Amino acid sequence: MLDIDTIQTVRHYIKKEIEKTKDHICYGIDKLDQLHYAKGKLNGLETLLQDLKDLQNREDNVDDINQT
């Protein structure tokens, strides 16, 4: 898997994109189509962030098992 610095960098980028998307939803939506697109993007980014956390936890658990 990737080293911890790479994972942290990716997480940071995803969190920044989530915040930008939330701000866009609050202040920059003019049409209903834009709202649907932004909500879908937000959902995808949050799912990706959760998947990264789950994969890292799973890898940590495997490492713990292999060390014992």
PDB file of N, CA, C, O and CB in Angstrom:
ATOM      1  N   MET A   1       0.846  -1.181   0.000  1.00  0.00           N
ATOM      2  CA  MET A   1       0.000   0.000   0.000  1.00  0.00           C
ATOM      3  C   MET A   1       0.886   1.237   0.000  1.00  0.00           C
ATOM      4  O   MET A   1       2.108   1.127   0.092  1.00  0.00           O
ATOM      5  CB  MET A   1      -0.959   0.002   1.220  1.00  0.00           C
ATOM      6  N   LEU A   2       0.295   2.381  -0.100  1.00  0.00           N
ATOM      7  CA  LEU A   2       1.014   3.649  -0.125  1.00  0.00           C
ATOM      8  C   LEU A   2       1.528   4.008   1.267  1.00  0.00           C
ATOM      9  O   LEU A   2       0.989   3.563   2.280  1.00  0.00           O
ATOM     10  CB  LEU A   2       0.110   4.766  -0.663  1.00  0.00           C
ATOM     11  N   ASP A   3       2.580   4.821   1.293  1.00  0.00           N
ATOM     12  CA  ASP A   3       3.107   5.256   2.582  1.00  0.00           C
ATOM     13  C   ASP A   3       2.150   6.261   3.227  1.00  0.00           C
ATOM     14  O   ASP A   3       1.259   6.804   2.573  1.00  0.00           O
ATOM     15  CB  ASP A   3       4.514   5.876   2.414  1.00  0.00           C
ATOM     16  N   ILE A   4       2.352   6.488   4.503  1.00  0.00           N
ATOM     17  CA  ILE A   4       1.430   7.315   5.283  1.00  0.00           C
ATOM     18  C   ILE A   4       1.390   8.762   4.795  1.00  0.00           C
ATOM     19  O   ILE A   4       0.338   9.399   4.837  1.00  0.00           O
ATOM     20  CB  ILE A   4       1.821   7.284   6.749  1.00  0.00           C
ATOM     21  N   ASP A   5       2.529   9.285   4.333  1.00  0.00           N
ATOM     22  CA  ASP A   5       2.556  10.671   3.847  1.00  0.00           C
ATOM     23  C   ASP A   5       1.687  10.845   2.605  1.00  0.00           C
ATOM     24  O   ASP A   5       0.988  11.849   2.470  1.00  0.00           O
ATOM     25  CB  ASP A   5       3.995  11.097   3.537  1.00  0.00           C
ATOM     26  N   THR A   6       1.729   9.880   1.712  1.00  0.00           N
ATOM     27  CA  THR A   6       0.913   9.942   0.504  1.00  0.00           C
ATOM     28  C   THR A   6      -0.568   9.881   0.858  1.00  0.00           C
ATOM     29  O   THR A   6      -1.376  10.629   0.307  1.00  0.00           O
ATOM     30  CB  THR A   6       1.280   8.799  -0.456  1.00  0.00           C
ATOM     31  N   ILE A   7      -0.916   8.998   1.768  1.00  0.00           N
ATOM     32  CA  ILE A   7      -2.311   8.866   2.186  1.00  0.00           C
ATOM     33  C   ILE A   7      -2.795  10.163   2.828  1.00  0.00           C
ATOM     34  O   ILE A   7      -3.907  10.616   2.554  1.00  0.00           O
ATOM     35  CB  ILE A   7      -2.475   7.686   3.169  1.00  0.00           C
ATOM     36  N   GLN A   8      -1.969  10.757   3.677  1.00  0.00           N
ATOM     37  CA  GLN A   8      -2.348  12.011   4.327  1.00  0.00           C
ATOM     38  C   GLN A   8      -2.520  13.134   3.312  1.00  0.00           C
ATOM     39  O   GLN A   8      -3.425  13.958   3.445  1.00  0.00           O
ATOM     40  CB  GLN A   8      -1.305  12.405   5.367  1.00  0.00           C
ATOM     41  N   THR A   9      -1.657  13.171   2.301  1.00  0.00           N
ATOM     42  CA  THR A   9      -1.765  14.189   1.258  1.00  0.00           C
ATOM     43  C   THR A   9      -3.060  14.028   0.478  1.00  0.00           C
ATOM     44  O   THR A   9      -3.744  15.012   0.195  1.00  0.00           O
ATOM     45  CB  THR A   9      -0.565  14.116   0.309  1.00  0.00           C
ATOM     46  N   VAL A  10      -3.398  12.802   0.132  1.00  0.00           N
ATOM     47  CA  VAL A  10      -4.639  12.537  -0.604  1.00  0.00           C
ATOM     48  C   VAL A  10      -5.844  12.909   0.254  1.00  0.00           C
ATOM     49  O   VAL A  10      -6.786  13.534  -0.235  1.00  0.00           O
ATOM     50  CB  VAL A  10      -4.719  11.047  -1.030  1.00  0.00           C
ATOM     51  N   ARG A  11      -5.817  12.529   1.526  1.00  0.00           N
ATOM     52  CA  ARG A  11      -6.910  12.879   2.432  1.00  0.00           C
ATOM     53  C   ARG A  11      -7.087  14.393   2.540  1.00  0.00           C
ATOM     54  O   ARG A  11      -8.209  14.900   2.514  1.00  0.00           O
ATOM     55  CB  ARG A  11      -6.658  12.284   3.816  1.00  0.00           C
ATOM     56  N   HIS A  12      -5.972  15.102   2.660  1.00  0.00           N
ATOM     57  CA  HIS A  12      -6.019  16.561   2.760  1.00  0.00           C
ATOM     58  C   HIS A  12      -6.661  17.161   1.507  1.00  0.00           C
ATOM     59  O   HIS A  12      -7.502  18.055   1.603  1.00  0.00           O
ATOM     60  CB  HIS A  12      -4.599  17.137   2.964  1.00  0.00           C
ATOM     61  N   TYR A  13      -6.263  16.668   0.341  1.00  0.00           N
ATOM     62  CA  TYR A  13      -6.825  17.160  -0.914  1.00  0.00           C
ATOM     63  C   TYR A  13      -8.333  16.885  -0.974  1.00  0.00           C
ATOM     64  O   TYR A  13      -9.105  17.755  -1.376  1.00  0.00           O
ATOM     65  CB  TYR A  13      -6.111  16.504  -2.116  1.00  0.00           C
ATOM     66  N   ILE A  14      -8.744  15.702  -0.582  1.00  0.00           N
ATOM     67  CA  ILE A  14     -10.164  15.348  -0.612  1.00  0.00           C
ATOM     68  C   ILE A  14     -10.953  16.244   0.345  1.00  0.00           C
ATOM     69  O   ILE A  14     -12.033  16.726   0.002  1.00  0.00           O
ATOM     70  CB  ILE A  14     -10.363  13.856  -0.242  1.00  0.00           C
ATOM     71  N   LYS A  15     -10.411  16.464   1.540  1.00  0.00           N
ATOM     72  CA  LYS A  15     -11.103  17.325   2.509  1.00  0.00           C
ATOM     73  C   LYS A  15     -11.239  18.753   1.992  1.00  0.00           C
ATOM     74  O   LYS A  15     -12.273  19.388   2.197  1.00  0.00           O
ATOM     75  CB  LYS A  15     -10.358  17.327   3.845  1.00  0.00           C
ATOM     76  N   LYS A  16     -10.200  19.265   1.320  1.00  0.00           N
ATOM     77  CA  LYS A  16     -10.286  20.600   0.727  1.00  0.00           C
ATOM     78  C   LYS A  16     -11.365  20.645  -0.342  1.00  0.00           C
ATOM     79  O   LYS A  16     -12.122  21.613  -0.416  1.00  0.00           O
ATOM     80  CB  LYS A  16      -8.936  21.014   0.131  1.00  0.00           C
ATOM     81  N   GLU A  17     -11.446  19.607  -1.175  1.00  0.00           N
ATOM     82  CA  GLU A  17     -12.476  19.552  -2.214  1.00  0.00           C
ATOM     83  C   GLU A  17     -13.868  19.472  -1.602  1.00  0.00           C
ATOM     84  O   GLU A  17     -14.808  20.069  -2.127  1.00  0.00           O
ATOM     85  CB  GLU A  17     -12.241  18.354  -3.138  1.00  0.00           C
ATOM     86  N   ILE A  18     -14.010  18.746  -0.502  1.00  0.00           N
ATOM     87  CA  ILE A  18     -15.298  18.663   0.189  1.00  0.00           C
ATOM     88  C   ILE A  18     -15.716  20.045   0.680  1.00  0.00           C
ATOM     89  O   ILE A  18     -16.868  20.443   0.506  1.00  0.00           O
ATOM     90  CB  ILE A  18     -15.222  17.669   1.374  1.00  0.00           C
ATOM     91  N   GLU A  19     -14.796  20.774   1.288  1.00  0.00           N
ATOM     92  CA  GLU A  19     -15.114  22.115   1.779  1.00  0.00           C
ATOM     93  C   GLU A  19     -15.466  23.063   0.634  1.00  0.00           C
ATOM     94  O   GLU A  19     -16.406  23.851   0.746  1.00  0.00           O
ATOM     95  CB  GLU A  19     -13.939  22.677   2.578  1.00  0.00           C
ATOM     96  N   LYS A  20     -14.721  22.991  -0.461  1.00  0.00           N
ATOM     97  CA  LYS A  20     -15.031  23.838  -1.615  1.00  0.00           C
ATOM     98  C   LYS A  20     -16.411  23.516  -2.166  1.00  0.00           C
ATOM     99  O   LYS A  20     -17.162  24.419  -2.535  1.00  0.00           O
ATOM    100  CB  LYS A  20     -13.972  23.666  -2.712  1.00  0.00           C
ATOM    101  N   THR A  21     -16.746  22.237  -2.224  1.00  0.00           N
ATOM    102  CA  THR A  21     -18.048  21.826  -2.746  1.00  0.00           C
ATOM    103  C   THR A  21     -19.169  22.288  -1.819  1.00  0.00           C
ATOM    104  O   THR A  21     -20.214  22.738  -2.289  1.00  0.00           O
ATOM    105  CB  THR A  21     -18.099  20.299  -2.926  1.00  0.00           C
ATOM    106  N   LYS A  22     -18.963  22.181  -0.509  1.00  0.00           N
ATOM    107  CA  LYS A  22     -19.971  22.659   0.441  1.00  0.00           C
ATOM    108  C   LYS A  22     -20.188  24.161   0.298  1.00  0.00           C
ATOM    109  O   LYS A  22     -21.324  24.635   0.307  1.00  0.00           O
ATOM    110  CB  LYS A  22     -19.555  22.322   1.880  1.00  0.00           C
ATOM    111  N   ASP A  23     -19.091  24.906   0.166  1.00  0.00           N
ATOM    112  CA  ASP A  23     -19.222  26.352  -0.034  1.00  0.00           C
ATOM    113  C   ASP A  23     -19.973  26.661  -1.325  1.00  0.00           C
ATOM    114  O   ASP A  23     -20.801  27.571  -1.369  1.00  0.00           O
ATOM    115  CB  ASP A  23     -17.838  27.017  -0.059  1.00  0.00           C
ATOM    116  N   HIS A  24     -19.678  25.902  -2.368  1.00  0.00           N
ATOM    117  CA  HIS A  24     -20.359  26.106  -3.647  1.00  0.00           C
ATOM    118  C   HIS A  24     -21.856  25.824  -3.508  1.00  0.00           C
ATOM    119  O   HIS A  24     -22.683  26.547  -4.065  1.00  0.00           O
ATOM    120  CB  HIS A  24     -19.743  25.205  -4.738  1.00  0.00           C
ATOM    121  N   ILE A  25     -22.197  24.777  -2.768  1.00  0.00           N
ATOM    122  CA  ILE A  25     -23.607  24.455  -2.554  1.00  0.00           C
ATOM    123  C   ILE A  25     -24.296  25.601  -1.807  1.00  0.00           C
ATOM    124  O   ILE A  25     -25.428  25.964  -2.129  1.00  0.00           O
ATOM    125  CB  ILE A  25     -23.752  23.125  -1.765  1.00  0.00           C
ATOM    126  N   CYS A  26     -23.618  26.162  -0.819  1.00  0.00           N
ATOM    127  CA  CYS A  26     -24.222  27.236  -0.007  1.00  0.00           C
ATOM    128  C   CYS A  26     -24.332  28.560  -0.748  1.00  0.00           C
ATOM    129  O   CYS A  26     -25.323  29.276  -0.599  1.00  0.00           O
ATOM    130  CB  CYS A  26     -23.415  27.443   1.251  1.00  0.00           C
ATOM    131  N   TYR A  27     -23.318  28.891  -1.548  1.00  0.00           N
ATOM    132  CA  TYR A  27     -23.244  30.253  -2.078  1.00  0.00           C
ATOM    133  C   TYR A  27     -23.243  30.376  -3.598  1.00  0.00           C
ATOM    134  O   TYR A  27     -23.428  31.477  -4.115  1.00  0.00           O
ATOM    135  CB  TYR A  27     -22.034  30.895  -1.562  1.00  0.00           C
ATOM    136  N   GLY A  28     -23.040  29.277  -4.332  1.00  0.00           N
ATOM    137  CA  GLY A  28     -22.847  29.439  -5.764  1.00  0.00           C
ATOM    138  C   GLY A  28     -23.805  28.693  -6.664  1.00  0.00           C
ATOM    139  O   GLY A  28     -23.571  28.612  -7.870  1.00  0.00           O
ATOM    140  N   ILE A  29     -24.872  28.146  -6.120  1.00  0.00           N
ATOM    141  CA  ILE A  29     -25.808  27.364  -6.919  1.00  0.00           C
ATOM    142  C   ILE A  29     -26.885  28.280  -7.491  1.00  0.00           C
ATOM    143  O   ILE A  29     -27.557  29.009  -6.761  1.00  0.00           O
ATOM    144  CB  ILE A  29     -26.445  26.235  -6.072  1.00  0.00           C
ATOM    145  N   ASP A  30     -27.035  28.228  -8.813  1.00  0.00           N
ATOM    146  CA  ASP A  30     -28.065  29.024  -9.479  1.00  0.00           C
ATOM    147  C   ASP A  30     -29.211  28.172 -10.008  1.00  0.00           C
ATOM    148  O   ASP A  30     -30.345  28.638 -10.116  1.00  0.00           O
ATOM    149  CB  ASP A  30     -27.454  29.810 -10.615  1.00  0.00           C
ATOM    150  N   LYS A  31     -28.907  26.924 -10.336  1.00  0.00           N
ATOM    151  CA  LYS A  31     -29.908  26.062 -10.961  1.00  0.00           C
ATOM    152  C   LYS A  31     -29.985  24.738 -10.220  1.00  0.00           C
ATOM    153  O   LYS A  31     -29.042  24.328  -9.543  1.00  0.00           O
ATOM    154  CB  LYS A  31     -29.581  25.829 -12.449  1.00  0.00           C
ATOM    155  N   LEU A  32     -31.115  24.087 -10.361  1.00  0.00           N
ATOM    156  CA  LEU A  32     -31.331  22.805  -9.706  1.00  0.00           C
ATOM    157  C   LEU A  32     -30.349  21.752 -10.213  1.00  0.00           C
ATOM    158  O   LEU A  32     -29.899  20.909  -9.437  1.00  0.00           O
ATOM    159  CB  LEU A  32     -32.764  22.335  -9.925  1.00  0.00           C
ATOM    160  N   ASP A  33     -30.012  21.785 -11.498  1.00  0.00           N
ATOM    161  CA  ASP A  33     -29.049  20.832 -12.047  1.00  0.00           C
ATOM    162  C   ASP A  33     -27.687  20.972 -11.377  1.00  0.00           C
ATOM    163  O   ASP A  33     -27.015  19.975 -11.111  1.00  0.00           O
ATOM    164  CB  ASP A  33     -28.910  21.027 -13.557  1.00  0.00           C
ATOM    165  N   GLN A  34     -27.284  22.204 -11.106  1.00  0.00           N
ATOM    166  CA  GLN A  34     -26.009  22.438 -10.430  1.00  0.00           C
ATOM    167  C   GLN A  34     -26.037  21.873  -9.008  1.00  0.00           C
ATOM    168  O   GLN A  34     -25.040  21.337  -8.525  1.00  0.00           O
ATOM    169  CB  GLN A  34     -25.685  23.943 -10.399  1.00  0.00           C
ATOM    170  N   LEU A  35     -27.175  21.998  -8.354  1.00  0.00           N
ATOM    171  CA  LEU A  35     -27.320  21.456  -7.006  1.00  0.00           C
ATOM    172  C   LEU A  35     -27.185  19.943  -7.018  1.00  0.00           C
ATOM    173  O   LEU A  35     -26.476  19.376  -6.187  1.00  0.00           O
ATOM    174  CB  LEU A  35     -28.669  21.862  -6.404  1.00  0.00           C
ATOM    175  N   HIS A  36     -27.856  19.285  -7.950  1.00  0.00           N
ATOM    176  CA  HIS A  36     -27.774  17.830  -8.046  1.00  0.00           C
ATOM    177  C   HIS A  36     -26.345  17.380  -8.329  1.00  0.00           C
ATOM    178  O   HIS A  36     -25.868  16.408  -7.744  1.00  0.00           O
ATOM    179  CB  HIS A  36     -28.715  17.314  -9.138  1.00  0.00           C
ATOM    180  N   TYR A  37     -25.670  18.082  -9.221  1.00  0.00           N
ATOM    181  CA  TYR A  37     -24.287  17.744  -9.554  1.00  0.00           C
ATOM    182  C   TYR A  37     -23.392  17.909  -8.323  1.00  0.00           C
ATOM    183  O   TYR A  37     -22.586  17.028  -8.022  1.00  0.00           O
ATOM    184  CB  TYR A  37     -23.775  18.629 -10.717  1.00  0.00           C
ATOM    185  N   ALA A  38     -23.527  19.027  -7.615  1.00  0.00           N
ATOM    186  CA  ALA A  38     -22.685  19.295  -6.452  1.00  0.00           C
ATOM    187  C   ALA A  38     -22.950  18.289  -5.333  1.00  0.00           C
ATOM    188  O   ALA A  38     -22.017  17.844  -4.664  1.00  0.00           O
ATOM    189  CB  ALA A  38     -22.919  20.720  -5.943  1.00  0.00           C
ATOM    190  N   LYS A  39     -24.213  17.930  -5.128  1.00  0.00           N
ATOM    191  CA  LYS A  39     -24.532  16.939  -4.103  1.00  0.00           C
ATOM    192  C   LYS A  39     -23.954  15.578  -4.456  1.00  0.00           C
ATOM    193  O   LYS A  39     -23.476  14.863  -3.575  1.00  0.00           O
ATOM    194  CB  LYS A  39     -26.044  16.832  -3.916  1.00  0.00           C
ATOM    195  N   GLY A  40     -23.990  15.211  -5.731  1.00  0.00           N
ATOM    196  CA  GLY A  40     -23.390  13.954  -6.165  1.00  0.00           C
ATOM    197  C   GLY A  40     -21.884  13.959  -5.988  1.00  0.00           C
ATOM    198  O   GLY A  40     -21.297  12.967  -5.557  1.00  0.00           O
ATOM    199  N   LYS A  41     -21.263  15.078  -6.321  1.00  0.00           N
ATOM    200  CA  LYS A  41     -19.815  15.215  -6.147  1.00  0.00           C
ATOM    201  C   LYS A  41     -19.451  15.102  -4.671  1.00  0.00           C
ATOM    202  O   LYS A  41     -18.499  14.407  -4.313  1.00  0.00           O
ATOM    203  CB  LYS A  41     -19.317  16.563  -6.722  1.00  0.00           C
ATOM    204  N   LEU A  42     -20.204  15.782  -3.818  1.00  0.00           N
ATOM    205  CA  LEU A  42     -19.958  15.740  -2.382  1.00  0.00           C
ATOM    206  C   LEU A  42     -20.100  14.317  -1.849  1.00  0.00           C
ATOM    207  O   LEU A  42     -19.277  13.860  -1.056  1.00  0.00           O
ATOM    208  CB  LEU A  42     -20.919  16.680  -1.646  1.00  0.00           C
ATOM    209  N   ASN A  43     -21.127  13.633  -2.281  1.00  0.00           N
ATOM    210  CA  ASN A  43     -21.337  12.255  -1.855  1.00  0.00           C
ATOM    211  C   ASN A  43     -20.170  11.371  -2.295  1.00  0.00           C
ATOM    212  O   ASN A  43     -19.690  10.544  -1.519  1.00  0.00           O
ATOM    213  CB  ASN A  43     -22.660  11.714  -2.420  1.00  0.00           C
ATOM    214  N   GLY A  44     -19.719  11.542  -3.524  1.00  0.00           N
ATOM    215  CA  GLY A  44     -18.599  10.755  -4.028  1.00  0.00           C
ATOM    216  C   GLY A  44     -17.315  11.014  -3.267  1.00  0.00           C
ATOM    217  O   GLY A  44     -16.576  10.077  -2.961  1.00  0.00           O
ATOM    218  N   LEU A  45     -17.037  12.274  -2.956  1.00  0.00           N
ATOM    219  CA  LEU A  45     -15.823  12.612  -2.206  1.00  0.00           C
ATOM    220  C   LEU A  45     -15.868  12.055  -0.786  1.00  0.00           C
ATOM    221  O   LEU A  45     -14.868  11.539  -0.287  1.00  0.00           O
ATOM    222  CB  LEU A  45     -15.633  14.130  -2.162  1.00  0.00           C
ATOM    223  N   GLU A  46     -17.025  12.158  -0.140  1.00  0.00           N
ATOM    224  CA  GLU A  46     -17.151  11.629   1.214  1.00  0.00           C
ATOM    225  C   GLU A  46     -17.035  10.108   1.227  1.00  0.00           C
ATOM    226  O   GLU A  46     -16.459   9.537   2.154  1.00  0.00           O
ATOM    227  CB  GLU A  46     -18.481  12.059   1.830  1.00  0.00           C
ATOM    228  N   THR A  47     -17.573   9.456   0.217  1.00  0.00           N
ATOM    229  CA  THR A  47     -17.445   8.006   0.107  1.00  0.00           C
ATOM    230  C   THR A  47     -15.993   7.613  -0.110  1.00  0.00           C
ATOM    231  O   THR A  47     -15.510   6.658   0.499  1.00  0.00           O
ATOM    232  CB  THR A  47     -18.317   7.472  -1.035  1.00  0.00           C
ATOM    233  N   LEU A  48     -15.296   8.337  -0.971  1.00  0.00           N
ATOM    234  CA  LEU A  48     -13.881   8.074  -1.221  1.00  0.00           C
ATOM    235  C   LEU A  48     -13.062   8.240   0.052  1.00  0.00           C
ATOM    236  O   LEU A  48     -12.193   7.416   0.336  1.00  0.00           O
ATOM    237  CB  LEU A  48     -13.350   9.005  -2.315  1.00  0.00           C
ATOM    238  N   LEU A  49     -13.323   9.282   0.814  1.00  0.00           N
ATOM    239  CA  LEU A  49     -12.608   9.511   2.062  1.00  0.00           C
ATOM    240  C   LEU A  49     -12.857   8.369   3.043  1.00  0.00           C
ATOM    241  O   LEU A  49     -11.926   7.905   3.700  1.00  0.00           O
ATOM    242  CB  LEU A  49     -13.028  10.848   2.684  1.00  0.00           C
ATOM    243  N   GLN A  50     -14.090   7.918   3.145  1.00  0.00           N
ATOM    244  CA  GLN A  50     -14.411   6.808   4.037  1.00  0.00           C
ATOM    245  C   GLN A  50     -13.750   5.521   3.567  1.00  0.00           C
ATOM    246  O   GLN A  50     -13.261   4.749   4.392  1.00  0.00           O
ATOM    247  CB  GLN A  50     -15.924   6.617   4.129  1.00  0.00           C
ATOM    248  N   ASP A  51     -13.723   5.273   2.273  1.00  0.00           N
ATOM    249  CA  ASP A  51     -13.063   4.083   1.734  1.00  0.00           C
ATOM    250  C   ASP A  51     -11.570   4.088   2.043  1.00  0.00           C
ATOM    251  O   ASP A  51     -11.002   3.047   2.373  1.00  0.00           O
ATOM    252  CB  ASP A  51     -13.283   3.993   0.224  1.00  0.00           C
ATOM    253  N   LEU A  52     -10.936   5.245   1.941  1.00  0.00           N
ATOM    254  CA  LEU A  52      -9.512   5.342   2.287  1.00  0.00           C
ATOM    255  C   LEU A  52      -9.289   5.010   3.759  1.00  0.00           C
ATOM    256  O   LEU A  52      -8.347   4.294   4.100  1.00  0.00           O
ATOM    257  CB  LEU A  52      -8.974   6.753   1.976  1.00  0.00           C
ATOM    258  N   LYS A  53     -10.150   5.526   4.629  1.00  0.00           N
ATOM    259  CA  LYS A  53     -10.031   5.231   6.058  1.00  0.00           C
ATOM    260  C   LYS A  53     -10.217   3.740   6.320  1.00  0.00           C
ATOM    261  O   LYS A  53      -9.464   3.146   7.091  1.00  0.00           O
ATOM    262  CB  LYS A  53     -11.060   6.042   6.863  1.00  0.00           C
ATOM    263  N   ASP A  54     -11.214   3.135   5.681  1.00  0.00           N
ATOM    264  CA  ASP A  54     -11.473   1.712   5.865  1.00  0.00           C
ATOM    265  C   ASP A  54     -10.303   0.862   5.382  1.00  0.00           C
ATOM    266  O   ASP A  54      -9.914  -0.096   6.050  1.00  0.00           O
ATOM    267  CB  ASP A  54     -12.742   1.310   5.132  1.00  0.00           C
ATOM    268  N   LEU A  55      -9.742   1.209   4.228  1.00  0.00           N
ATOM    269  CA  LEU A  55      -8.600   0.461   3.709  1.00  0.00           C
ATOM    270  C   LEU A  55      -7.390   0.590   4.619  1.00  0.00           C
ATOM    271  O   LEU A  55      -6.674  -0.386   4.843  1.00  0.00           O
ATOM    272  CB  LEU A  55      -8.248   0.936   2.309  1.00  0.00           C
ATOM    273  N   GLN A  56      -7.158   1.772   5.137  1.00  0.00           N
ATOM    274  CA  GLN A  56      -6.023   1.963   6.035  1.00  0.00           C
ATOM    275  C   GLN A  56      -6.231   1.171   7.329  1.00  0.00           C
ATOM    276  O   GLN A  56      -5.292   0.552   7.829  1.00  0.00           O
ATOM    277  CB  GLN A  56      -5.824   3.465   6.347  1.00  0.00           C
ATOM    278  N   ASN A  57      -7.439   1.186   7.869  1.00  0.00           N
ATOM    279  CA  ASN A  57      -7.728   0.410   9.078  1.00  0.00           C
ATOM    280  C   ASN A  57      -7.563  -1.078   8.826  1.00  0.00           C
ATOM    281  O   ASN A  57      -7.018  -1.796   9.665  1.00  0.00           O
ATOM    282  CB  ASN A  57      -9.144   0.700   9.576  1.00  0.00           C
ATOM    283  N   ARG A  58      -8.027  -1.540   7.684  1.00  0.00           N
ATOM    284  CA  ARG A  58      -7.893  -2.951   7.340  1.00  0.00           C
ATOM    285  C   ARG A  58      -6.418  -3.326   7.221  1.00  0.00           C
ATOM    286  O   ARG A  58      -6.002  -4.382   7.699  1.00  0.00           O
ATOM    287  CB  ARG A  58      -8.637  -3.262   6.025  1.00  0.00           C
ATOM    288  N   GLU A  59      -5.631  -2.463   6.586  1.00  0.00           N
ATOM    289  CA  GLU A  59      -4.201  -2.732   6.437  1.00  0.00           C
ATOM    290  C   GLU A  59      -3.508  -2.729   7.799  1.00  0.00           C
ATOM    291  O   GLU A  59      -2.629  -3.555   8.047  1.00  0.00           O
ATOM    292  CB  GLU A  59      -3.550  -1.691   5.505  1.00  0.00           C
ATOM    293  N   ASP A  60      -3.894  -1.810   8.681  1.00  0.00           N
ATOM    294  CA  ASP A  60      -3.316  -1.770  10.024  1.00  0.00           C
ATOM    295  C   ASP A  60      -3.654  -3.040  10.792  1.00  0.00           C
ATOM    296  O   ASP A  60      -2.808  -3.569  11.512  1.00  0.00           O
ATOM    297  CB  ASP A  60      -3.817  -0.539  10.791  1.00  0.00           C
ATOM    298  N   ASN A  61      -4.880  -3.534  10.647  1.00  0.00           N
ATOM    299  CA  ASN A  61      -5.278  -4.767  11.319  1.00  0.00           C
ATOM    300  C   ASN A  61      -4.483  -5.954  10.804  1.00  0.00           C
ATOM    301  O   ASN A  61      -4.085  -6.814  11.590  1.00  0.00           O
ATOM    302  CB  ASN A  61      -6.769  -5.019  11.133  1.00  0.00           C
ATOM    303  N   VAL A  62      -4.243  -6.019   9.507  1.00  0.00           N
ATOM    304  CA  VAL A  62      -3.461  -7.111   8.921  1.00  0.00           C
ATOM    305  C   VAL A  62      -2.027  -7.036   9.420  1.00  0.00           C
ATOM    306  O   VAL A  62      -1.426  -8.062   9.737  1.00  0.00           O
ATOM    307  CB  VAL A  62      -3.500  -7.055   7.371  1.00  0.00           C
ATOM    308  N   ASP A  63      -1.475  -5.830   9.492  1.00  0.00           N
ATOM    309  CA  ASP A  63      -0.113  -5.654   9.998  1.00  0.00           C
ATOM    310  C   ASP A  63      -0.017  -6.099  11.451  1.00  0.00           C
ATOM    311  O   ASP A  63       0.965  -6.731  11.841  1.00  0.00           O
ATOM    312  CB  ASP A  63       0.328  -4.190   9.863  1.00  0.00           C
ATOM    313  N   ASP A  64      -1.033  -5.774  12.262  1.00  0.00           N
ATOM    314  CA  ASP A  64      -1.033  -6.182  13.666  1.00  0.00           C
ATOM    315  C   ASP A  64      -1.082  -7.699  13.793  1.00  0.00           C
ATOM    316  O   ASP A  64      -0.391  -8.268  14.638  1.00  0.00           O
ATOM    317  CB  ASP A  64      -2.219  -5.554  14.407  1.00  0.00           C
ATOM    318  N   ILE A  65      -1.876  -8.353  12.976  1.00  0.00           N
ATOM    319  CA  ILE A  65      -1.987  -9.809  13.011  1.00  0.00           C
ATOM    320  C   ILE A  65      -0.670 -10.450  12.591  1.00  0.00           C
ATOM    321  O   ILE A  65      -0.234 -11.427  13.200  1.00  0.00           O
ATOM    322  CB  ILE A  65      -3.132 -10.289  12.100  1.00  0.00           C
ATOM    323  N   ASN A  66      -0.039  -9.913  11.563  1.00  0.00           N
ATOM    324  CA  ASN A  66       1.216 -10.473  11.070  1.00  0.00           C
ATOM    325  C   ASN A  66       2.362 -10.281  12.055  1.00  0.00           C
ATOM    326  O   ASN A  66       3.313 -11.063  12.038  1.00  0.00           O
ATOM    327  CB  ASN A  66       1.576  -9.847   9.744  1.00  0.00           C
ATOM    328  N   GLN A  67       2.302  -9.275  12.904  1.00  0.00           N
ATOM    329  CA  GLN A  67       3.375  -9.027  13.863  1.00  0.00           C
ATOM    330  C   GLN A  67       3.274  -9.923  15.085  1.00  0.00           C
ATOM    331  O   GLN A  67       4.260 -10.103  15.798  1.00  0.00           O
ATOM    332  CB  GLN A  67       3.362  -7.581  14.292  1.00  0.00           C
ATOM    333  N   THR A  68       2.099 -10.489  15.340  1.00  0.00           N
ATOM    334  CA  THR A  68       1.952 -11.340  16.519  1.00  0.00           C
ATOM    335  C   THR A  68       2.258 -12.758  16.229  1.00  0.00           C
ATOM    336  O   THR A  68       2.179 -13.602  17.122  1.00  0.00           O
ATOM    337  CB  THR A  68       0.586 -11.242  17.072  1.00  0.00           C
TER     338      THR A  68
END
